[in-house]
């Protein structure tokens, strides 16, 4: 997982109590619960994003297919 980062989070006391109770129900620390919530939110966002378009095909090496008909 690599090096863990820490940061200060200011949170409303009523929200803190809700997360604290939820964490206790799930046998997690508050920190573990917040990390789990963030992971779940990121996973949902990934599933909701449209699929990336396939990469563009490289142009043909001989110039064919660019609308230039061969001369006769």
N, CA, C and O atoms as a GROMACS GRO file, in nm:
protein
  288
    1UNK      N    1   0.082  -0.118   0.000
    1UNK     CA    2   0.000   0.000   0.000
    1UNK      C    3   0.087   0.125   0.000
    1UNK      O    4   0.041   0.232  -0.041
    2UNK      N    5   0.210   0.114   0.044
    2UNK     CA    6   0.298   0.229   0.042
    2UNK      C    7   0.288   0.312   0.168
    2UNK      O    8   0.223   0.274   0.265
    3UNK      N    9   0.352   0.425   0.166
    3UNK     CA   10   0.354   0.515   0.281
    3UNK      C   11   0.214   0.573   0.304
    3UNK      O   12   0.146   0.615   0.210
    4UNK      N   13   0.174   0.576   0.431
    4UNK     CA   14   0.044   0.633   0.466
    4UNK      C   15   0.060   0.781   0.493
    4UNK      O   16   0.163   0.824   0.546
    5UNK      N   17  -0.039   0.859   0.458
    5UNK     CA   18  -0.037   1.004   0.477
    5UNK      C   19  -0.136   1.040   0.585
    5UNK      O   20  -0.239   0.974   0.601
    6UNK      N   21  -0.107   1.143   0.658
    6UNK     CA   22  -0.202   1.192   0.758
    6UNK      C   23  -0.238   1.336   0.728
    6UNK      O   24  -0.160   1.410   0.668
    7UNK      N   25  -0.357   1.376   0.772
    7UNK     CA   26  -0.401   1.513   0.755
    7UNK      C   27  -0.505   1.545   0.861
    7UNK      O   28  -0.569   1.456   0.916
    8UNK      N   29  -0.520   1.671   0.888
    8UNK     CA   30  -0.617   1.718   0.986
    8UNK      C   31  -0.753   1.732   0.920
    8UNK      O   32  -0.764   1.786   0.810
    9UNK      N   33  -0.855   1.682   0.986
    9UNK     CA   34  -0.991   1.691   0.933
    9UNK      C   35  -1.079   1.757   1.039
    9UNK      O   36  -1.093   1.706   1.150
   10UNK      N   37  -1.138   1.868   1.004
   10UNK     CA   38  -1.234   1.933   1.093
   10UNK      C   39  -1.372   1.880   1.058
   10UNK      O   40  -1.412   1.879   0.942
   11UNK      N   41  -1.444   1.834   1.160
   11UNK     CA   42  -1.572   1.769   1.135
   11UNK      C   43  -1.673   1.814   1.241
   11UNK      O   44  -1.639   1.834   1.357
   12UNK      N   45  -1.796   1.829   1.199
   12UNK     CA   46  -1.904   1.868   1.288
   12UNK      C   47  -1.919   1.761   1.398
   12UNK      O   48  -1.915   1.642   1.369
   13UNK      N   49  -1.937   1.803   1.523
   13UNK     CA   50  -1.948   1.707   1.633
   13UNK      C   51  -2.061   1.605   1.616
   13UNK      O   52  -2.044   1.489   1.654
   14UNK      N   53  -2.173   1.645   1.561
   14UNK     CA   54  -2.283   1.549   1.543
   14UNK      C   55  -2.246   1.443   1.438
   14UNK      O   56  -2.281   1.326   1.453
   15UNK      N   57  -2.177   1.485   1.332
   15UNK     CA   58  -2.131   1.388   1.232
   15UNK      C   59  -2.027   1.295   1.292
   15UNK      O   60  -2.026   1.176   1.264
   16UNK      N   61  -1.939   1.350   1.376
   16UNK     CA   62  -1.838   1.268   1.443
   16UNK      C   63  -1.906   1.158   1.527
   16UNK      O   64  -1.865   1.042   1.523
   17UNK      N   65  -2.010   1.195   1.602
   17UNK     CA   66  -2.078   1.096   1.684
   17UNK      C   67  -2.142   0.986   1.599
   17UNK      O   68  -2.139   0.869   1.635
   18UNK      N   69  -2.199   1.026   1.485
   18UNK     CA   70  -2.258   0.926   1.394
   18UNK      C   71  -2.152   0.830   1.341
   18UNK      O   72  -2.172   0.709   1.339
   19UNK      N   73  -2.039   0.884   1.298
   19UNK     CA   74  -1.931   0.799   1.245
   19UNK      C   75  -1.872   0.713   1.355
   19UNK      O   76  -1.839   0.596   1.333
   20UNK      N   77  -1.859   0.770   1.474
   20UNK     CA   78  -1.805   0.695   1.587
   20UNK      C   79  -1.895   0.576   1.621
   20UNK      O   80  -1.846   0.466   1.646
   21UNK      N   81  -2.027   0.598   1.622
   21UNK     CA   82  -2.121   0.488   1.650
   21UNK      C   83  -2.118   0.383   1.539
   21UNK      O   84  -2.121   0.263   1.567
   22UNK      N   85  -2.112   0.428   1.415
   22UNK     CA   86  -2.105   0.336   1.301
   22UNK      C   87  -1.978   0.254   1.308
   22UNK      O   88  -1.980   0.133   1.285
   23UNK      N   89  -1.867   0.319   1.340
   23UNK     CA   90  -1.739   0.249   1.351
   23UNK      C   91  -1.747   0.142   1.460
   23UNK      O   92  -1.698   0.031   1.441
   24UNK      N   93  -1.808   0.175   1.573
   24UNK     CA   94  -1.822   0.077   1.682
   24UNK      C   95  -1.906  -0.042   1.636
   24UNK      O   96  -1.874  -0.157   1.668
   25UNK      N   97  -2.014  -0.015   1.561
   25UNK     CA   98  -2.097  -0.124   1.509
   25UNK      C   99  -2.019  -0.216   1.416
   25UNK      O  100  -2.040  -0.337   1.415
   26UNK      N  101  -1.927  -0.158   1.338
   26UNK     CA  102  -1.847  -0.235   1.242
   26UNK      C  103  -1.714  -0.283   1.300
   26UNK      O  104  -1.631  -0.338   1.228
   27UNK      N  105  -1.694  -0.262   1.430
   27UNK     CA  106  -1.570  -0.301   1.499
   27UNK      C  107  -1.447  -0.238   1.435
   27UNK      O  108  -1.345  -0.304   1.415
   28UNK      N  109  -1.458  -0.109   1.402
   28UNK     CA  110  -1.346  -0.033   1.346
   28UNK      C  111  -1.318   0.088   1.433
   28UNK      O  112  -1.402   0.129   1.513
   29UNK      N  113  -1.200   0.144   1.418
   29UNK     CA  114  -1.172   0.274   1.478
   29UNK      C  115  -1.240   0.380   1.393
   29UNK      O  116  -1.280   0.353   1.280
   30UNK      N  117  -1.253   0.501   1.447
   30UNK     CA  118  -1.310   0.609   1.369
   30UNK      C  119  -1.223   0.633   1.246
   30UNK      O  120  -1.275   0.652   1.136
   31UNK      N  121  -1.092   0.632   1.263
   31UNK     CA  122  -1.002   0.651   1.150
   31UNK      C  123  -1.024   0.542   1.044
   31UNK      O  124  -1.031   0.571   0.925
   32UNK      N  125  -1.034   0.418   1.088
   32UNK     CA  126  -1.059   0.308   0.996
   32UNK      C  127  -1.192   0.322   0.925
   32UNK      O  128  -1.204   0.289   0.806
   33UNK      N  129  -1.293   0.370   0.997
   33UNK     CA  130  -1.425   0.389   0.935
   33UNK      C  131  -1.421   0.498   0.830
   33UNK      O  132  -1.478   0.483   0.722
   34UNK      N  133  -1.354   0.609   0.860
   34UNK     CA  134  -1.344   0.718   0.763
   34UNK      C  135  -1.268   0.670   0.640
   34UNK      O  136  -1.308   0.701   0.528
   35UNK      N  137  -1.161   0.595   0.659
   35UNK     CA  138  -1.085   0.543   0.545
   35UNK      C  139  -1.172   0.448   0.463
   35UNK      O  140  -1.169   0.453   0.340
   36UNK      N  141  -1.250   0.362   0.528
   36UNK     CA  142  -1.339   0.269   0.458
   36UNK      C  143  -1.443   0.347   0.377
   36UNK      O  144  -1.471   0.314   0.262
   37UNK      N  145  -1.502   0.452   0.440
   37UNK     CA  146  -1.600   0.535   0.370
   37UNK      C  147  -1.541   0.600   0.246
   37UNK      O  148  -1.605   0.603   0.140
   38UNK      N  149  -1.420   0.651   0.258
   38UNK     CA  150  -1.355   0.714   0.143
   38UNK      C  151  -1.327   0.613   0.033
   38UNK      O  152  -1.348   0.642  -0.085
   39UNK      N  153  -1.280   0.493   0.070
   39UNK     CA  154  -1.255   0.389  -0.031
   39UNK      C  155  -1.383   0.351  -0.103
   39UNK      O  156  -1.384   0.336  -0.226
   40UNK      N  157  -1.492   0.335  -0.028
   40UNK     CA  158  -1.621   0.302  -0.089
   40UNK      C  159  -1.667   0.412  -0.184
   40UNK      O  160  -1.716   0.382  -0.294
   41UNK      N  161  -1.652   0.537  -0.144
   41UNK     CA  162  -1.693   0.649  -0.229
   41UNK      C  163  -1.612   0.652  -0.358
   41UNK      O  164  -1.666   0.677  -0.466
   42UNK      N  165  -1.482   0.628  -0.348
   42UNK     CA  166  -1.396   0.627  -0.467
   42UNK      C  167  -1.434   0.511  -0.559
   42UNK      O  168  -1.439   0.527  -0.681
   43UNK      N  169  -1.461   0.394  -0.502
   43UNK     CA  170  -1.501   0.278  -0.583
   43UNK      C  171  -1.632   0.306  -0.655
   43UNK      O  172  -1.646   0.271  -0.773
   44UNK      N  173  -1.729   0.367  -0.587
   44UNK     CA  174  -1.857   0.400  -0.652
   44UNK      C  175  -1.837   0.500  -0.763
   44UNK      O  176  -1.900   0.490  -0.869
   45UNK      N  177  -1.751   0.597  -0.740
   45UNK     CA  178  -1.725   0.698  -0.843
   45UNK      C  179  -1.663   0.634  -0.966
   45UNK      O  180  -1.699   0.667  -1.079
   46UNK      N  181  -1.569   0.543  -0.945
   46UNK     CA  182  -1.505   0.474  -1.059
   46UNK      C  183  -1.609   0.398  -1.140
   46UNK      O  184  -1.606   0.401  -1.263
   47UNK      N  185  -1.701   0.332  -1.071
   47UNK     CA  186  -1.805   0.255  -1.143
   47UNK      C  187  -1.900   0.348  -1.217
   47UNK      O  188  -1.955   0.309  -1.320
   48UNK      N  189  -1.920   0.468  -1.167
   48UNK     CA  190  -2.015   0.562  -1.227
   48UNK      C  191  -1.956   0.638  -1.345
   48UNK      O  192  -2.030   0.688  -1.429
   49UNK      N  193  -1.823   0.646  -1.353
   49UNK     CA  194  -1.761   0.719  -1.463
   49UNK      C  195  -1.778   0.644  -1.593
   49UNK      O  196  -1.774   0.521  -1.594
   50UNK      N  197  -1.798   0.715  -1.703
   50UNK     CA  198  -1.807   0.646  -1.832
   50UNK      C  199  -1.673   0.582  -1.866
   50UNK      O  200  -1.568   0.630  -1.825
   51UNK      N  201  -1.680   0.474  -1.940
   51UNK     CA  202  -1.557   0.405  -1.979
   51UNK      C  203  -1.474   0.496  -2.068
   51UNK      O  204  -1.527   0.571  -2.150
   52UNK      N  205  -1.345   0.489  -2.052
   52UNK     CA  206  -1.254   0.571  -2.133
   52UNK      C  207  -1.262   0.523  -2.278
   52UNK      O  208  -1.268   0.402  -2.303
   53UNK      N  209  -1.262   0.613  -2.373
   53UNK     CA  210  -1.265   0.571  -2.513
   53UNK      C  211  -1.136   0.498  -2.548
   53UNK      O  212  -1.032   0.525  -2.490
   54UNK      N  213  -1.144   0.404  -2.643
   54UNK     CA  214  -1.022   0.333  -2.682
   54UNK      C  215  -0.923   0.431  -2.745
   54UNK      O  216  -0.964   0.531  -2.804
   55UNK      N  217  -0.794   0.402  -2.734
   55UNK     CA  218  -0.696   0.492  -2.795
   55UNK      C  219  -0.714   0.497  -2.946
   55UNK      O  220  -0.754   0.398  -3.008
   56UNK      N  221  -0.684   0.612  -3.005
   56UNK     CA  222  -0.696   0.629  -3.150
   56UNK      C  223  -0.594   0.541  -3.220
   56UNK      O  224  -0.481   0.524  -3.173
   57UNK      N  225  -0.635   0.485  -3.332
   57UNK     CA  226  -0.544   0.402  -3.410
   57UNK      C  227  -0.439   0.491  -3.476
   57UNK      O  228  -0.472   0.600  -3.522
   58UNK      N  229  -0.315   0.446  -3.481
   58UNK     CA  230  -0.213   0.527  -3.548
   58UNK      C  231  -0.242   0.536  -3.698
   58UNK      O  232  -0.299   0.442  -3.754
   59UNK      N  233  -0.203   0.644  -3.762
   59UNK     CA  234  -0.226   0.656  -3.907
   59UNK      C  235  -0.145   0.551  -3.983
   59UNK      O  236  -0.037   0.512  -3.938
   60UNK      N  237  -0.196   0.506  -4.097
   60UNK     CA  238  -0.121   0.409  -4.178
   60UNK      C  239   0.014   0.467  -4.220
   60UNK      O  240   0.028   0.587  -4.241
   61UNK      N  241   0.112   0.380  -4.230
   61UNK     CA  242   0.248   0.424  -4.262
   61UNK      C  243   0.261   0.474  -4.405
   61UNK      O  244   0.343   0.562  -4.430
   62UNK      N  245   0.183   0.420  -4.502
   62UNK     CA  246   0.200   0.459  -4.642
   62UNK      C  247   0.108   0.573  -4.684
   62UNK      O  248   0.106   0.610  -4.801
   63UNK      N  249   0.031   0.628  -4.591
   63UNK     CA  250  -0.056   0.740  -4.625
   63UNK      C  251  -0.190   0.695  -4.681
   63UNK      O  252  -0.274   0.780  -4.711
   64UNK      N  253  -0.213   0.566  -4.697
   64UNK     CA  254  -0.341   0.518  -4.749
   64UNK      C  255  -0.447   0.540  -4.644
   64UNK      O  256  -0.417   0.543  -4.525
   65UNK      N  257  -0.568   0.554  -4.686
   65UNK     CA  258  -0.678   0.569  -4.596
   65UNK      C  259  -0.699   0.714  -4.553
   65UNK      O  260  -0.782   0.740  -4.466
   66UNK      N  261  -0.627   0.806  -4.610
   66UNK     CA  262  -0.642   0.947  -4.574
   66UNK      C  263  -0.729   1.020  -4.676
   66UNK      O  264  -0.731   1.143  -4.677
   67UNK      N  265  -0.801   0.949  -4.760
   67UNK     CA  266  -0.885   1.012  -4.860
   67UNK      C  267  -0.812   1.040  -4.989
   67UNK      O  268  -0.870   1.097  -5.081
   68UNK      N  269  -0.687   1.002  -5.000
   68UNK     CA  270  -0.610   1.024  -5.123
   68UNK      C  271  -0.618   0.899  -5.208
   68UNK      O  272  -0.561   0.796  -5.173
   69UNK      N  273  -0.688   0.908  -5.319
   69UNK     CA  274  -0.697   0.793  -5.411
   69UNK      C  275  -0.569   0.786  -5.492
   69UNK      O  276  -0.513   0.890  -5.527
   70UNK      N  277  -0.521   0.666  -5.521
   70UNK     CA  278  -0.400   0.655  -5.602
   70UNK      C  279  -0.422   0.711  -5.742
   70UNK      O  280  -0.531   0.700  -5.797
   71UNK      N  281  -0.320   0.771  -5.799
   71UNK     CA  282  -0.328   0.828  -5.936
   71UNK      C  283  -0.323   0.715  -6.035
   71UNK      O  284  -0.259   0.613  -6.012
   72UNK      N  285  -0.394   0.737  -6.151
   72UNK     CA  286  -0.390   0.636  -6.258
   72UNK      C  287  -0.321   0.691  -6.376
   72UNK      O  288  -0.306   0.622  -6.477
   0.00000   0.00000   0.00000
